[in-house]
Amino acid sequence: MNPFAHLEESLSASRIGTYLRCPLRYFFNYIEKLPWEKISGAMLLGSAVDATAKEAVALVKQGWQKPEDLQLDELFDQFFKIEIESPRAPIGWGKRHDQDSMRDLGRSLTQALRPILFTEERLERIVDRDVAFTIPLLDEEGKPLIDTPLIGIFDFLLEIDGKKIPLELKTASNRTQYLPDNLSRDCQALIYAMAAQTLQRDGEAHVSYMSCVKLKKPEVIESDFKVDAGQLAWARGLVTNVKRAIDAELYHPAPSVMSCGGCPYTAACAKSGSVARSVPKRIFSRPQQARPAPR
């Protein structure tokens, strides 16, 4: 069920992140609505770990199982099977993993969560999961900056000393990916901090993160992301500019190692006339007819 179906228009943190990564990819995904050409096994792994954690928390909170009785491997296998049997595109497992090794990695990641997420103290603090939020983008005086609400879904909601603090569960490729220094430059993290601020009487923008790091021996890294007024002002400006660019239909390619490596629209990008290895010389609105690639 879509919690945002009642909204005529909205702007999600993931949409903004996609546009910042590559406006042309945004065009293919959200404007043209092209099917993905491929999907990474790492993305399916992350979805299965997320679903496993939420289902395990629900089983304990609803009294069906005790934390020590959770069969995390079986739960993960169940959700991983769902992911690989109904992918939205052909799966690319990458050079380091095949289906079996990715499943083993997922089991290890969920087991690493056991002594951290599935403790009595932590579970008592979790009051909700998959919490949808809708917030306006306002300036410091409370005036709207754009006419479109921002939307998102918190993984969990904790209650600590009378305060409600979102908890985001992530899979990560390294130990620092979801530490505050990196999160302070992540638009999605800043938008989630804005939404978290609306939950607090004191106006504190605070989100907790728990990242499952995909190492040979998986680790779980916890961090607290607290945002100051300057960071929020920067984020508001960034979102406003992204919205203006989308409204102006500026969908230029933004080639880079990070954005092109896992892009699900490689063929569509090539047909549009852009080349991943070259920096575009001009910004164009909508991709026109295919142009030959420069030599």
C-alpha positions in Angstrom: 0.0 0.0 0.0 1.3 3.4 -1.0 1.1 5.8 2.0 1.5 8.8 -0.4 -1.2 7.8 -2.9 -3.4 10.7 -1.7 -0.8 13.3 -2.8 -1.2 14.8 -6.2 2.5 15.7 -6.3 5.5 15.0 -4.0 9.2 14.8 -4.0 11.0 12.0 -2.2 14.5 12.0 -0.9 15.4 9.1 -3.3 14.2 11.2 -6.3 16.3 14.1 -5.2 19.3 11.8 -4.7 18.8 10.3 -8.2 18.7 13.7 -9.8 21.9 14.8 -8.0 23.6 11.6 -9.1 22.6 12.0 -12.7 19.7 14.1 -14.1 19.5 12.0 -17.2 19.0 8.9 -15.1 16.2 10.8 -13.3 14.6 11.4 -16.7 14.8 7.8 -17.7 13.4 6.6 -14.3 10.8 9.1 -13.3 9.8 10.9 -16.5 10.0 8.2 -19.2 9.5 5.5 -16.7 11.7 3.1 -18.6 12.2 -0.4 -17.2 15.6 -1.1 -15.7 18.1 -2.8 -17.9 19.8 -4.5 -14.9 19.7 -4.6 -11.1 22.7 -5.3 -8.9 22.8 -8.3 -6.5 23.9 -5.9 -3.8 20.6 -4.0 -4.0 18.7 -7.2 -3.7 20.8 -8.2 -0.7 20.1 -4.8 1.0 16.4 -5.2 0.5 16.4 -8.7 1.9 18.4 -7.7 5.0 16.0 -4.8 5.5 12.9 -7.0 5.2 14.5 -9.6 7.5 15.2 -7.1 10.3 11.7 -5.6 10.2 10.0 -9.0 10.2 12.2 -10.2 13.1 11.4 -7.1 15.1 7.7 -7.5 14.4 7.8 -11.2 15.5 9.2 -10.2 18.8 7.1 -7.1 19.4 3.9 -9.0 18.6 4.9 -11.8 21.1 5.3 -14.5 18.5 9.0 -15.2 19.3 11.6 -14.3 21.9 14.8 -12.5 20.6 17.0 -15.5 21.3 14.6 -17.8 19.3 14.7 -15.8 16.1 15.7 -17.9 13.1 17.4 -15.2 11.2 19.0 -17.4 8.6 15.7 -18.9 7.7 14.0 -15.5 7.6 16.7 -14.0 5.4 16.6 -17.0 3.0 12.8 -16.4 2.7 13.1 -12.8 1.7 16.2 -13.3 -0.4 14.4 -15.9 -2.4 11.5 -13.5 -3.0 13.9 -10.8 -4.2 15.8 -13.0 -6.7 12.6 -14.7 -8.0 10.8 -11.4 -8.8 13.5 -8.9 -9.7 12.5 -5.8 -11.6 15.4 -6.4 -14.1 18.0 -9.0 -14.9 20.4 -9.5 -12.0 24.1 -8.6 -12.1 25.9 -10.3 -9.3 29.3 -8.6 -9.9 32.8 -10.0 -10.0 33.1 -10.9 -6.3 29.8 -12.7 -5.7 27.4 -15.2 -7.2 23.9 -16.0 -5.9 25.1 -18.5 -3.3 27.9 -16.3 -1.9 25.6 -13.3 -1.8 23.1 -15.3 0.2 25.9 -16.4 2.6 26.9 -12.7 3.0 23.3 -11.7 3.8 23.0 -14.4 6.4 26.2 -13.1 8.1 25.0 -9.5 8.0 21.7 -10.4 9.7 23.5 -12.5 12.3 25.8 -9.5 13.0 22.6 -7.6 13.9 21.5 -10.1 16.5 23.5 -8.7 19.5 22.8 -5.1 18.6 19.3 -4.7 17.2 17.6 -7.7 18.8 18.3 -7.0 22.4 15.5 -6.5 25.0 16.6 -2.9 25.7 16.6 -2.0 22.0 13.4 -3.8 21.2 11.6 -2.0 24.0 12.6 1.3 22.5 11.3 0.5 19.0 7.7 1.8 18.9 7.0 1.6 15.2 8.5 0.6 11.8 8.0 1.8 8.2 6.9 5.2 9.4 5.9 7.5 6.5 6.4 11.2 6.7 5.2 14.2 4.7 6.8 17.6 5.4 6.7 21.0 3.6 10.0 22.6 2.7 10.0 25.9 4.7 12.5 28.7 5.1 13.7 29.9 8.5 10.6 32.2 8.8 8.3 29.3 8.1 7.4 30.3 4.5 7.2 27.6 1.8 10.2 27.4 -0.5 8.5 25.0 -3.0 4.9 23.9 -3.5 5.7 20.2 -3.3 5.9 18.3 0.0 8.9 16.1 0.8 8.2 12.5 1.5 10.0 9.5 2.9 9.7 6.4 5.2 11.7 5.9 8.4 12.8 2.2 8.9 12.1 2.3 12.7 11.0 4.8 15.3 12.7 4.7 18.7 11.4 6.3 21.9 14.2 7.4 24.2 13.6 9.6 27.3 10.3 10.8 25.9 11.8 11.7 22.5 11.0 9.9 19.2 14.2 9.3 17.1 14.2 7.6 13.7 16.5 4.7 13.2 17.7 3.9 9.7 19.1 0.5 8.8 21.6 0.4 6.0 24.0 -2.0 4.3 27.4 -0.5 3.6 30.5 -1.2 1.6 32.8 0.4 4.2 32.9 1.4 7.9 32.6 5.2 7.3 29.8 5.3 4.7 27.1 6.2 7.3 29.2 8.2 9.8 28.2 11.8 10.5 30.9 13.3 8.3 29.6 11.5 5.2 26.0 11.9 6.1 26.4 15.7 6.4 26.9 15.7 2.6 24.1 13.3 1.8 20.9 14.9 0.7 18.7 12.1 1.7 20.2 12.0 5.2 19.6 15.8 5.6 16.0 15.5 4.4 15.4 12.7 6.9 16.9 15.0 9.6 14.4 17.7 8.6 11.6 15.2 9.0 13.0 14.0 12.4 13.0 17.6 13.6 9.2 17.8 13.2 8.9 15.0 15.8 10.7 16.9 18.6 9.4 19.8 20.8 12.9 21.1 21.1 13.4 21.1 17.3 16.5 18.8 17.4 17.2 17.2 14.0 18.5 13.8 15.1 18.5 10.4 13.2 20.2 7.2 14.4 21.9 5.0 11.8 22.8 1.3 12.0 24.9 0.1 9.1 25.7 -3.5 8.3 29.2 -3.4 6.7 29.9 -6.0 4.0 33.3 -7.1 5.2 34.8 -10.6 5.3 33.6 -10.7 8.8 30.5 -8.4 8.8 30.3 -5.6 11.4 27.5 -3.3 12.5 28.4 0.3 13.0 26.1 2.6 14.9 26.1 6.4 14.6 24.0 9.4 15.7 23.5 12.1 13.0 22.6 15.5 14.5 22.2 18.4 12.2 22.7 22.1 12.9 20.9 25.1 11.5 23.6 25.8 8.9 23.4 22.3 7.5 19.6 22.4 7.3 19.8 25.8 5.5 22.3 24.3 3.0 20.0 21.3 2.4 16.9 23.5 1.9 18.8 25.5 -0.8 19.9 22.3 -2.5 16.4 20.8 -2.6 15.0 24.1 -3.9 17.6 24.2 -6.7 16.9 20.6 -7.6 13.2 21.3 -7.8 13.8 24.3 -10.1 16.0 22.2 -12.4 13.4 19.5 -12.6 10.6 22.0 -13.3 12.9 23.5 -16.1 13.3 19.9 -17.5 17.1 20.0 -17.3 18.0 16.4 -17.8 21.7 16.4 -18.8 24.0 13.4 -18.2 26.5 13.5 -15.4 29.1 10.8 -16.1 31.3 9.6 -13.2 32.6 6.4 -11.9 30.1 6.4 -9.1 27.0 7.2 -11.1 27.7 5.2 -14.3 29.1 2.0 -12.6 25.7 0.7 -11.3 23.4 2.6 -13.6 20.4 0.6 -14.8 20.1 2.7 -18.0 23.5 2.1 -19.8 21.9 1.3 -23.2 19.3 4.1 -23.0 22.1 6.5 -22.1 24.2 5.4 -25.1 21.2 5.8 -27.5 20.5 9.3 -26.1 23.8 10.5 -27.5 25.6 10.9 -24.2 28.8 8.9 -23.6 29.7 7.8 -20.1 33.4 8.5 -20.6 33.0 12.1 -21.8 31.9 15.2 -19.9 28.9 16.8 -21.6 29.6 20.2 -23.1 26.1 21.5 -22.7 23.0 21.0 -20.8 19.9 19.9 -22.7 16.3 19.4 -21.7 15.0 16.1 -23.0 17.1 13.6 -25.0 16.5 14.1 -28.7 17.3 11.7 -31.5 20.4 9.6 -31.1 23.7 11.2 -32.0 26.9 9.3 -33.0 29.4 8.9 -30.1 32.4 11.2 -30.4 35.7 9.5 -31.3 
